[in-house]
């Protein structure tokens, strides 16, 4: 059984002190996933380059690359787990199938669908028992902490560890519900309707400011000018209106001539929550800009204010986050989705 040395992981120092919860997230989820993804990407492209030019192999790899385009966040192939499993099933006899199943497990793990992730790994072990992902050991760590295991085994153990931890600590992954009489807002976009409920009890200043803009039609015609798959969608900038006279270089800089004081709410950035954007190192929130999380983003807990929860249409927000980006940009959509109107339900 071959043993390989994994590439050295790069650690980026945090810019600010994290909460204990956020530190756990940063320490165990993101770094572990990024290390696995970096090694996965290296091996995936290495194997693809060395492929036999046979028609079946070529077709399988072409379909895999087409259905799992490069993620702007990681630079690696990314798609829904079910799509990748479908590629593996359709091209079972090719080397691409094993990689499709492994990537399906990685993507399901990132989406916190641990059952789908484990199922994909089971299929990988069953259908490709001699594949390097299943049998070749790779070394991680140094000294007494060094381990040498196949990538599929390491990923399986990571999935189980995180799943078990989350099950044992469910109370840390739940925000309280908005009040029973919380204002509910329908955000109508040209892709569908997203409904949110506001935390008037925990973030009254932010909730009332948002309601004020809704009632005045301030957001009508604005766009979701910033998106990131697996993170969030951001909107609320009047500079993005078609009749604003502002070009895209100013998007993200607009708003009213005031800001909103920070509120200590105790609410965390889990997926499907509404929060206030802010500029750079500002302590105060933007007077109008907001974002909706499409995945957990607990690294923002210490600096940003959550003031609402998505109660319907979360799939719309998630779809918006996956749109094509404008050439040469990191997070500006090529065809920004418009907020047609907002109304209190």
C-alpha positions in Angstrom: 0.0 0.0 0.0 1.5 3.3 -1.1 2.1 6.0 1.4 2.1 9.7 0.3 3.0 12.9 2.0 0.1 15.4 2.1 0.7 19.1 1.1 1.4 21.4 4.0 -1.7 23.2 5.2 -1.5 27.0 5.4 -3.0 28.6 8.6 -4.3 32.2 8.4 -4.4 34.0 11.7 -7.8 35.4 12.7 -8.2 39.2 12.6 -10.2 39.3 15.8 -10.8 37.2 18.9 -13.4 34.5 18.4 -16.1 33.3 20.7 -15.6 29.8 22.0 -18.2 28.4 19.7 -16.8 30.2 16.6 -13.3 29.0 17.6 -14.6 25.4 17.6 -16.0 25.9 14.1 -12.9 27.5 12.8 -10.6 24.9 14.3 -12.4 21.7 13.4 -14.7 22.3 10.3 -13.1 24.8 8.0 -9.4 23.9 8.3 -10.2 20.2 8.1 -12.4 20.6 5.1 -10.0 22.9 3.3 -7.1 20.5 3.9 -9.1 17.7 2.4 -10.3 19.8 -0.5 -6.8 21.0 -1.3 -5.4 17.5 -1.4 -8.5 16.3 -3.3 -8.0 18.9 -5.9 -4.4 18.1 -6.3 -5.0 14.4 -6.7 -8.1 14.9 -8.9 -6.3 17.0 -11.4 -3.2 14.9 -11.3 -5.2 11.8 -12.2 -7.2 13.6 -14.8 -4.1 14.7 -16.6 -2.7 11.1 -16.7 -6.0 9.6 -18.0 -6.1 7.2 -20.9 -7.7 9.0 -23.8 -10.3 6.2 -24.2 -13.8 7.4 -25.2 -15.5 6.2 -22.1 -13.0 7.8 -19.8 -13.0 11.0 -21.8 -16.8 11.2 -21.8 -17.0 10.5 -18.0 -14.5 13.1 -17.1 -16.1 15.7 -19.4 -19.5 15.1 -17.8 -18.0 15.3 -14.3 -16.3 18.6 -15.1 -19.4 20.0 -16.8 -21.7 19.1 -13.9 -19.2 20.1 -11.2 -17.8 23.4 -12.3 -15.1 25.2 -10.3 -16.3 26.7 -7.1 -15.4 30.4 -6.8 -14.8 29.8 -3.0 -12.4 26.9 -3.3 -11.4 26.7 -6.9 -12.3 23.0 -6.9 -15.2 21.0 -8.5 -18.5 21.6 -6.7 -22.0 20.4 -7.2 -25.0 18.9 -5.3 -24.2 15.5 -4.0 -27.0 13.8 -5.9 -25.7 15.2 -9.2 -22.2 13.7 -8.5 -23.7 10.4 -7.5 -25.6 10.4 -10.7 -22.4 10.9 -12.7 -20.8 8.0 -10.8 -23.8 5.7 -11.5 -23.9 6.6 -15.2 -20.1 6.0 -15.7 -19.6 3.2 -13.1 -16.7 1.5 -15.0 -14.5 4.6 -15.3 -12.0 6.2 -13.0 -14.1 9.4 -12.9 -16.8 7.5 -11.1 -14.7 7.0 -7.9 -13.8 10.7 -7.9 -17.4 11.7 -8.4 -18.4 9.7 -5.4 -15.7 11.1 -3.2 -16.6 14.6 -4.3 -20.2 13.8 -3.6 -19.2 12.9 0.0 -17.2 16.1 0.4 -20.0 18.3 -0.9 -22.6 16.5 1.2 -20.3 16.9 4.3 -20.0 20.7 3.6 -23.8 20.9 3.3 -24.0 19.0 6.7 -25.9 16.1 5.1 -23.9 13.5 6.9 -26.2 10.6 5.8 -25.7 11.4 2.1 -21.9 11.8 2.7 -21.6 8.4 4.4 -23.8 6.8 1.7 -21.5 8.1 -1.1 -18.5 6.8 0.7 -20.2 3.4 1.2 -20.9 3.3 -2.6 -17.3 4.3 -3.3 -15.9 1.4 -1.1 -18.4 -1.1 -2.6 -18.0 -0.2 -6.3 -14.3 0.8 -6.4 -12.6 -1.2 -3.6 -9.1 -1.0 -5.1 -9.2 2.7 -6.0 -6.3 4.8 -4.5 -8.9 6.9 -2.6 -9.9 3.7 -0.8 -6.6 1.9 -0.3 -3.7 4.3 -0.6 -2.5 5.8 2.7 -1.7 9.5 3.0 0.2 11.0 5.9 -1.1 13.9 7.9 0.4 15.6 10.9 3.8 15.3 12.5 5.4 13.3 15.3 3.0 11.5 17.7 0.1 13.2 15.9 0.9 11.7 12.5 -1.7 9.5 10.9 -1.5 7.5 7.7 -4.9 6.5 6.2 -6.7 6.5 2.9 -8.5 9.7 2.1 -11.9 8.0 2.1 -11.2 6.6 5.6 -10.1 10.1 6.9 -13.2 11.7 5.4 -15.5 9.0 6.9 -13.9 9.5 10.4 -14.2 13.3 10.1 -17.9 13.0 9.1 -18.7 10.8 12.0 -16.8 13.0 14.5 -18.5 16.2 13.4 -21.9 14.5 13.2 -21.6 13.0 16.7 -20.4 16.3 18.1 -23.3 18.2 16.6 -25.8 15.6 17.9 -24.4 15.9 21.4 -24.5 19.7 21.3 -27.7 20.5 19.5 -28.4 23.5 21.8 -25.4 25.3 20.3 -26.8 25.1 16.7 -30.2 26.6 17.3 -31.3 30.3 17.6 -34.5 31.0 19.5 -37.5 31.5 17.3 -38.6 35.1 16.5 -41.5 36.3 18.7 -45.0 34.9 17.9 -46.1 38.4 16.8 -42.9 39.1 14.9 -43.3 41.2 11.7 -43.0 39.0 8.6 -41.8 40.4 5.4 -42.1 39.0 1.8 -39.1 39.8 -0.3 -40.3 39.4 -3.9 -37.5 38.9 -6.4 -37.4 38.1 -10.1 -36.4 34.5 -9.0 -39.1 34.0 -6.4 -40.3 35.1 -2.9 -38.2 34.9 0.3 -40.1 35.4 3.6 -38.4 36.5 6.8 -39.5 37.1 10.4 -37.8 39.9 12.4 -36.4 39.6 15.9 -38.1 42.7 17.3 -37.3 41.4 20.8 -33.6 40.9 20.4 -32.6 43.4 17.7 -35.3 46.1 17.9 -33.2 48.9 16.3 -32.3 46.8 13.3 -35.8 45.3 13.0 -37.5 48.7 13.1 -35.0 50.2 10.6 -35.6 47.4 8.2 -39.4 47.8 8.6 -39.1 51.5 7.9 -37.3 50.9 4.6 -39.9 48.2 3.7 -42.8 50.5 4.3 -41.2 53.3 2.3 -40.4 51.1 -0.7 -36.7 51.9 -0.2 -35.6 48.4 -1.3 -37.8 48.2 -4.4 -35.7 47.9 -7.5 -32.4 47.2 -5.7 -30.3 44.1 -6.5 -28.5 41.4 -4.7 -25.2 42.9 -5.6 -22.9 40.5 -3.8 -23.2 36.7 -3.7 -21.1 33.7 -2.5 -22.2 30.1 -2.8 -21.9 28.4 0.5 -21.9 31.7 2.3 -24.5 34.5 1.7 -26.3 36.9 -0.6 -26.2 40.7 0.1 -28.5 43.5 -1.0 -30.1 46.7 0.1 -27.8 49.2 -1.6 -29.7 52.0 -3.5 -26.7 52.4 -5.8 -27.8 49.2 -7.5 -31.1 50.6 -8.7 -31.3 51.0 -12.5 -32.2 54.7 -12.2 -29.6 55.5 -9.6 -27.0 56.8 -12.1 -24.4 54.7 -10.3 -22.2 52.1 -11.9 -21.3 48.7 -10.6 -18.0 50.0 -9.1 -20.1 51.8 -6.4 -22.2 48.8 -5.4 -21.8 48.1 -1.7 -21.1 51.7 -0.9 -24.6 53.1 -0.8 -27.2 53.7 1.8 -28.9 56.4 3.9 -26.9 59.1 5.7 -26.9 57.2 9.0 -25.8 53.9 10.5 -27.4 51.6 13.1 -25.8 51.1 16.5 -24.7 47.5 17.2 -27.1 45.4 19.3 -25.9 42.4 21.4 -28.5 39.9 20.4 -26.9 36.5 21.2 -28.1 35.3 17.8 -25.7 33.3 15.7 -25.1 33.1 12.0 -26.6 29.8 11.1 -27.9 29.1 7.6 -31.1 30.9 6.7 -30.8 34.1 8.8 -31.0 37.8 8.0 -28.2 40.1 9.2 -27.0 43.7 8.8 -24.0 44.4 6.6 -21.4 47.0 7.6 -18.4 48.7 6.0 -14.9 47.4 6.8 -13.9 48.0 10.5 -17.1 49.9 11.3 -18.8 49.0 14.6 -22.2 50.3 13.5 -24.3 48.5 10.9 -25.1 49.9 7.5 -28.3 52.0 7.4 -29.9 49.7 4.8 -27.6 46.9 3.5 -28.4 43.4 4.7 -27.4 39.8 3.8 -29.0 36.3 4.1 -26.8 33.4 5.1 -27.1 30.3 2.9 -24.8 28.3 5.2 -23.4 28.6 8.7 -21.1 31.6 9.0 -20.2 31.7 12.6 -17.0 33.6 12.0 -19.3 36.7 11.7 -20.9 36.2 15.1 -18.6 38.6 16.9 -18.9 41.5 14.5 -22.3 41.5 12.8 -25.9 41.6 13.9 -28.4 38.9 13.1 -31.9 40.4 13.2 -34.2 38.0 11.3 -34.8 34.5 10.2 -35.9 33.1 6.8 -39.2 31.3 7.2 -39.9 30.4 3.6 -38.1 30.5 0.2 -34.7 29.5 1.5 -34.2 27.6 -1.7 -34.6 30.8 -3.6 -31.8 32.5 -1.6 -29.6 29.4 -2.1 -30.1 29.4 -5.9 -29.3 33.2 -6.0 -26.0 32.5 -4.2 -25.0 30.0 -7.0 -25.4 32.4 -9.9 -22.5 33.0 -12.4 -20.1 35.7 -11.3 -19.1 38.7 -13.5 -15.7 38.2 -15.2 -12.9 39.4 -13.1 -14.9 39.7 -9.8 -14.9 37.6 -6.7 -18.5 38.1 -5.6 -20.5 40.3 -8.1 -23.1 38.3 -10.1 -23.0 38.6 -13.9 -26.8 39.0 -13.9 -27.9 40.4 -10.5 -31.3 39.3 -9.1 -33.6 42.3 -8.6 -35.7 42.9 -5.4 -39.0 43.8 -7.1 -40.7 44.7 -3.8 -40.8 44.1 -0.1 -44.1 44.0 1.8 -45.2 43.3 5.4 -47.4 40.2 5.5 
